[in-house]
Amino acid sequence: MNAQSRAAVPARDAAGIPSAPIGAAIQASSAPRASGWHGALKRARVALKVPLMHALSALAVMGLDASACSVEDLADFTPRRILLIRSDRIGDLLCSTPLVAALHQRWPQAEMTLVGGPKNRALAPLLPYLRRGPDFRRDPAAWLHLAAWLPRQRFDLAVSLRSEVLSGAFIAAASRAPVRMAAQASPRTSPAFTVFAGPNDPHQTRRYWNAARNLGAHLPDGPPHPLIELPPDHDALAGSILHALEVPDHAIKVGVAIPARGDRRHRRRAWPHEELLGTVRDLVDRGIEVLLAPGNPSERAEAEQVLRAIPAARLLPALPLGQLAAVQRRMDAWIGTSSGLLHLASAVGTPTLAIGTAALARSWAPLGPLHRQVCADDPAQITAARVSDALFALLAENTRRAAHPAVAG
């Protein structure tokens, strides 16, 4: 790796948490700011969008108590029913789980209900203290159903787990909850909320971790990471799955997530199929047990294509999210773009190698010494050689830490 690709070591706060989310292999460069007419159009759209969202958020809570309060003001507040709102994907909900866990710790007797999106429904079994409310979808019929359902629930506290989106502000307002919380203040939606759990932070996981600490949560040692609960029988299930795939117990096991390519946004983040193929071939040639992990039928088709070219690789079966997390926990490393599976691996303590842009890594990459990133302004520039080199450096570092925990810590 050349000098331009090396990242500075991030400063740390008193708790040992990196004060900047740039991992050990993020490039110092970032994507250039959009210029020309496209950049001007984007800036004009933002200039109009933010005040419009602000006004709509204020309009949504007309007639409700909008008195601002602090977390300290909630000392005598004992909600019986709490509404959580997170309408995007699995990885997004995973990053916000520290705040979810903090709310449960602070008010363990409260009934907590999640209004989520269809894509993050699969995470519900790993948050067993949550009830599942109606799924949020953007079609008018779903909105009408939700708007009719919410007031009947008599929520005492509504929490938007993503402060920047208008849907969270609208759902919180429609719940008629007297106290409405957001993870952080956003100029787009702040009028809809009465209390903010934490400070602004561009890194998603650290944002919710700090908010959880502000609520007085007892958090695990180490850097911020998603918090889930695996059923106790899942470790044995994971062993059975790996045994069925004929993966030796003593082998070094690395999971490789097939990148999503279903839409333009994900295609921009994905590394090329040829480099994915080259990475798998290199790892297999070096004696690594590679387990391919597709997330949908098109990704499974790509995984099968890799398997035809490299029969020594393994293809994970379609698994419920909890069982997949248990399999990930038995792996030595996980490779993938920023996705739900990458954050799931981080949640169970598996070292990760994130592939993508530096800008994406600054907001989403798993934090701490167990995790590294391989970045480029265009992920198509990320070669198999760079990925392999970064993976073996990560494995070597984690072997050193396991052998000398006192020194490594």
C-alpha positions in Angstrom: 0.0 0.0 0.0 1.5 3.4 -0.9 1.9 6.3 1.4 -1.3 8.0 0.2 -3.3 4.9 1.2 -2.1 4.8 4.8 -4.5 6.3 7.4 -3.5 8.3 10.4 -4.0 6.6 13.8 -7.3 8.2 15.2 -7.2 10.1 18.4 -9.1 8.5 21.3 -11.2 10.0 24.1 -10.9 9.2 27.8 -12.9 6.0 27.4 -10.6 4.7 24.6 -13.2 5.2 21.9 -11.8 6.6 18.6 -12.7 10.3 18.3 -12.6 10.0 14.6 -14.2 6.9 12.9 -11.4 6.5 10.3 -10.1 2.9 10.6 -6.6 1.6 10.1 -6.8 1.4 6.3 -9.0 4.2 5.2 -7.4 6.4 2.6 -6.9 10.0 3.5 -8.5 11.1 0.3 -12.3 11.3 -0.2 -14.5 11.7 -3.2 -14.3 15.2 -4.7 -17.1 17.6 -4.2 -19.6 17.7 -7.0 -19.0 20.6 -9.3 -20.6 22.2 -12.4 -24.3 22.2 -13.0 -24.8 18.9 -11.3 -23.2 20.2 -8.1 -25.1 23.5 -8.2 -28.4 21.6 -8.7 -27.6 19.4 -5.7 -26.8 22.3 -3.5 -29.9 24.2 -4.6 -32.0 21.1 -3.8 -30.5 20.8 -0.3 -31.0 24.5 0.3 -34.7 24.1 -0.4 -35.2 20.7 1.1 -33.9 21.4 4.6 -36.2 24.4 5.4 -39.2 22.7 3.8 -38.6 19.6 6.0 -38.2 21.8 9.1 -41.5 23.6 8.3 -43.4 20.3 7.7 -42.0 18.9 11.0 -43.3 21.9 12.9 -46.7 21.6 11.2 -47.0 17.9 12.1 -46.8 18.6 15.9 -49.2 21.5 15.9 -51.6 21.1 18.9 -49.1 18.9 20.8 -46.9 20.0 23.7 -43.6 21.0 22.1 -41.8 22.0 25.3 -38.1 21.2 25.1 -36.5 19.1 27.8 -33.2 17.4 28.5 -32.3 13.8 29.3 -31.9 14.9 32.9 -35.5 16.1 32.9 -36.6 12.5 32.4 -35.4 11.4 35.8 -39.0 11.0 37.1 -40.5 9.9 33.7 -41.8 6.4 33.7 -43.3 5.5 30.3 -45.5 2.5 30.1 -45.4 2.2 26.2 -42.5 3.3 24.0 -42.7 3.6 20.2 -39.4 3.1 18.2 -39.3 4.2 14.6 -36.7 2.9 12.1 -38.0 2.4 8.5 -34.8 1.5 6.5 -32.6 -1.5 6.2 -31.1 -4.2 8.5 -27.7 -2.5 8.8 -29.3 0.9 9.7 -31.3 -0.7 12.5 -28.3 -2.7 13.7 -26.3 0.5 14.1 -29.0 2.1 16.3 -29.3 -0.9 18.6 -27.2 0.6 21.4 -29.9 3.3 21.9 -32.6 0.6 21.7 -30.8 -1.4 24.4 -30.4 1.8 26.5 -34.1 2.5 26.4 -34.8 -1.1 27.5 -32.3 -0.8 30.4 -33.7 2.5 31.6 -37.3 1.5 31.5 -37.3 -2.3 31.6 -41.0 -2.5 32.5 -42.1 -0.5 29.5 -43.6 -2.2 26.5 -41.5 -1.3 23.5 -42.9 -1.5 20.0 -40.9 -1.1 16.7 -42.4 0.4 13.6 -39.8 -0.7 11.0 -39.5 -1.3 7.3 -40.1 -4.6 5.6 -36.3 -4.9 5.1 -35.4 -4.8 8.8 -38.1 -7.2 9.9 -35.6 -10.0 10.0 -33.7 -8.4 12.9 -36.7 -8.6 15.3 -35.8 -12.0 16.8 -32.4 -10.7 17.9 -34.1 -7.9 19.8 -36.4 -10.1 22.0 -37.6 -7.3 24.2 -39.3 -5.5 21.2 -42.8 -6.0 20.0 -43.3 -5.8 16.2 -45.7 -3.1 15.1 -47.0 -2.5 11.6 -44.4 -2.3 8.9 -43.8 1.2 7.5 -44.1 1.4 3.7 -44.4 4.4 1.5 -47.7 3.6 -0.2 -50.7 5.6 0.9 -52.7 2.6 2.2 -49.8 1.7 4.6 -49.7 5.4 5.8 -53.5 5.4 6.4 -53.3 2.1 8.3 -50.5 3.4 10.5 -52.1 6.7 11.1 -55.2 4.9 12.3 -53.3 2.4 14.5 -50.9 4.8 16.2 -53.3 7.0 18.4 -55.1 3.9 19.7 -51.8 2.6 21.2 -51.4 5.6 23.7 -47.6 5.7 23.5 -46.0 7.7 26.3 -42.7 8.1 24.4 -41.9 8.0 20.7 -38.3 7.7 19.6 -37.1 8.3 16.0 -34.0 6.2 15.6 -33.0 8.2 12.5 -33.2 11.9 13.2 -32.8 13.2 9.7 -35.8 11.6 8.0 -39.3 13.1 7.8 -41.0 9.8 8.1 -39.7 9.4 11.7 -41.0 12.9 12.6 -44.4 12.3 11.0 -44.8 8.9 12.8 -43.8 10.3 16.1 -46.2 13.2 15.7 -49.0 10.8 14.6 -48.5 8.7 17.7 -49.5 11.8 19.8 -46.9 10.8 22.4 -46.3 13.6 24.9 -42.6 13.0 24.8 -40.9 12.6 21.5 -37.2 11.8 21.3 -34.6 11.7 18.5 -31.1 10.4 18.6 -29.7 13.8 17.8 -31.0 17.2 16.8 -31.3 17.7 13.0 -32.1 21.0 11.3 -34.5 19.0 9.1 -36.8 17.6 11.7 -36.0 19.1 15.2 -39.3 20.9 15.7 -41.1 17.5 15.9 -39.1 16.4 19.0 -39.0 17.5 22.6 -35.7 15.8 23.7 -32.5 14.7 22.0 -30.6 11.7 23.4 -27.1 12.5 22.2 -24.8 14.9 20.4 -24.4 15.1 16.7 -22.0 12.6 15.3 -21.5 11.6 11.7 -20.6 8.0 12.5 -23.8 6.0 12.8 -22.8 3.4 15.5 -21.0 5.9 17.7 -23.9 8.3 17.5 -26.2 5.8 19.1 -23.6 4.5 21.5 -23.1 8.0 22.9 -26.8 8.6 23.1 -27.1 5.3 25.1 -24.4 6.5 27.5 -26.3 9.8 28.0 -29.3 7.7 29.0 -27.2 5.9 31.6 -26.9 2.6 29.9 -24.4 0.0 31.1 -22.5 -0.8 27.8 -20.0 -3.5 27.1 -16.3 -2.7 27.2 -14.6 -1.7 24.0 -15.4 0.4 21.0 -19.0 1.1 19.9 -20.7 -1.8 18.2 -24.3 -3.1 17.6 -26.0 -4.9 20.4 -28.1 -8.0 19.8 -29.1 -11.2 21.7 -28.5 -14.6 20.1 -30.7 -17.5 21.3 -28.6 -19.9 23.4 -29.1 -22.8 21.0 -27.7 -21.0 18.0 -24.1 -21.8 18.7 -24.8 -25.5 18.4 -26.8 -24.8 15.2 -23.8 -22.9 13.8 -21.6 -25.9 14.5 -24.0 -28.2 12.7 -24.2 -25.9 9.7 -20.4 -25.8 9.3 -20.2 -29.5 9.8 -22.7 -30.1 7.0 -20.5 -27.9 4.8 -17.5 -30.1 5.7 -15.6 -27.1 7.1 -12.8 -28.4 9.5 -13.0 -27.0 13.0 -9.3 -26.1 13.0 -9.4 -24.2 9.6 -9.1 -20.5 9.2 -12.6 -19.5 8.2 -13.4 -16.2 6.3 -16.9 -15.2 5.2 -17.2 -13.2 2.0 -20.5 -11.3 1.4 -21.6 -11.1 -2.2 -22.1 -7.3 -2.8 -25.5 -6.0 -3.7 -25.8 -4.8 -7.3 -29.6 -4.5 -7.6 -29.8 -0.7 -7.9 -27.6 2.1 -9.0 -26.7 3.2 -5.4 -25.5 -0.3 -4.5 -23.7 -0.8 -7.8 -21.6 2.3 -7.1 -20.5 0.8 -3.8 -19.8 -2.7 -5.1 -16.4 -4.0 -6.0 -16.1 -5.7 -9.4 -17.0 -9.4 -9.8 -13.6 -10.1 -11.3 -11.9 -8.7 -8.1 -14.3 -10.7 -5.9 -13.4 -13.8 -7.8 -9.7 -13.1 -7.6 -9.9 -12.6 -3.8 -11.7 -15.8 -3.3 -9.2 -17.7 -5.5 -6.2 -16.2 -3.7 -7.6 -17.1 -0.2 -8.5 -20.6 -1.2 -5.1 -21.1 -2.7 -3.6 -20.1 0.6 -5.6 -22.7 2.5 -8.4 -20.4 3.8 -11.9 -21.9 4.1 -14.0 -19.3 2.2 -17.7 -19.2 2.9 -19.8 -17.2 0.4 -22.8 -15.3 1.8 -25.4 -14.1 -0.6 -28.3 -12.0 0.7 -30.9 -12.4 -2.1 -31.5 -14.5 -5.2 -29.4 -12.4 -7.5 -26.5 -12.5 -5.1 -26.9 -16.2 -4.7 -26.7 -16.5 -8.5 -23.4 -14.6 -8.4 -22.2 -16.8 -5.5 -23.0 -19.9 -7.5 -21.0 -18.5 -10.4 -18.0 -18.0 -8.1 -18.4 -21.6 -6.8 -18.4 -23.0 -10.4 -15.1 -21.2 -11.0 -13.6 -22.1 -7.5 -15.2 -25.4 -6.3 -13.1 -25.3 -3.1 -15.1 -22.4 -1.8 -18.3 -23.0 0.3 -21.7 -21.6 -0.2 -23.7 -20.8 2.9 -27.4 -21.9 2.8 -30.1 -19.4 3.2 -30.4 -18.9 7.0 -32.5 -16.8 9.4 -30.5 -13.8 10.5 -29.8 -15.2 14.0 -28.4 -18.5 12.7 -26.2 -16.6 10.2 -24.9 -14.4 13.1 -24.0 -17.5 15.0 -22.1 -18.8 12.0 -20.3 -15.5 11.7 -19.3 -15.7 15.3 -17.3 -18.8 14.5 -15.4 -17.2 11.7 -12.0 -15.6 11.8 -12.9 -12.7 9.6 -15.7 -11.3 7.5 -15.3 -9.4 4.2 -18.0 -7.2 2.6 -19.2 -3.8 1.6 -21.2 -1.7 4.1 -24.3 -3.8 4.6 -26.4 -5.4 7.2 -24.2 -8.5 7.2 -21.0 -6.5 7.9 -22.7 -4.9 10.9 -24.0 -8.2 12.0 -20.5 -9.7 12.0 -19.4 -6.7 14.1 -22.2 -7.3 16.5 -21.0 -10.8 17.3 -17.4 -9.8 17.6 -16.0 -11.1 14.3 -13.2 -9.1 12.8 -14.3 -7.3 9.6 -12.8 -6.0 6.5 -15.0 -3.3 4.9 -14.7 -2.5 1.2 -15.9 0.9 -0.1 -15.3 4.6 -0.2 -13.5 6.5 2.5 -16.6 8.8 2.9 -18.8 5.7 3.5 -16.4 4.2 5.9 -16.3 7.5 8.0 -20.0 7.1 8.7 -20.6 3.4 8.7 -17.4 1.2 9.1 -17.2 -1.0 12.2 -15.0 0.7 14.9 -12.0 -0.6 16.8 -8.8 -2.6 16.3 -10.7 -5.7 15.2 -11.8 -4.0 12.0 -10.1 -2.6 9.0 -11.2 -0.9 5.7 -9.9 -1.0 2.1 -11.1 2.2 0.4 -10.9 4.0 -2.9 -12.9 6.9 -4.4 -14.3 4.3 -6.8 -14.6 0.8 -5.4 -13.9 -0.6 -8.9 -10.3 0.4 -8.2 -10.1 -2.0 -5.2 -8.0 -5.0 -6.4 -8.0 -8.5 -5.1 -4.4 -8.1 -4.1 -5.2 -5.1 -1.8 -8.1 -7.0 -0.2 -6.0 -10.1 0.4 -3.1 -8.1 1.8 -5.4 -6.2 4.2 -7.1 -9.5 5.3 -3.9 -11.2 6.2 -2.7 -8.1 8.1 -5.9 -8.2 10.0 -5.6 -11.9 10.8 -2.0 -11.4 11.9 -2.9 -8.5 14.2 -5.8 -10.3 15.8 -3.6 -13.4 16.3 -1.1 -11.2 18.1 -3.8 -9.6 20.2 -5.2 -13.1 21.2 -1.7 -14.3 22.1 -0.8 -11.1 24.1 -4.0 -9.6 25.3 -2.4 -7.4 28.0 0.1 -5.9 25.5 -2.5 -5.6 22.7 -5.1 -3.9 24.9 
